[in-house]
Amino acid sequence: MHHRRLEWLRHATGETSIRAVARKVGRHHTTVYRWAQKGIPPEEVIRICVATNYDLLDALVEFGWLDPA
């Protein structure tokens, strides 16, 4: 699951490194690393979507929090 979360963060922000992702979303790089390891809180997913113009509904489906049907 770690790889999937990290890939989502990279995709949503358009950045490749954890430090660059952290700068883009306004969080410390250790926090972003922890998200990649243990999970991204829903409120942070929403925050990232707003900050990066990523589609929130797509994110909710991708994380399994919303049924696409």
FENJOKA-V157318 format. One record per pair of residues at least 6 apart in sequence whose C-alpha atoms are under 6 Angstrom apart, sorted by the first residue. I is the first residue (numbers start at 1). J is the second residue. If there is no record, write none. Layout:
I	J
I	J
This chain:
2	36
2	37
5	36
6	36
10	16
12	54
13	52
15	21
19	29
22	28
22	29
25	48
49	56
60	66
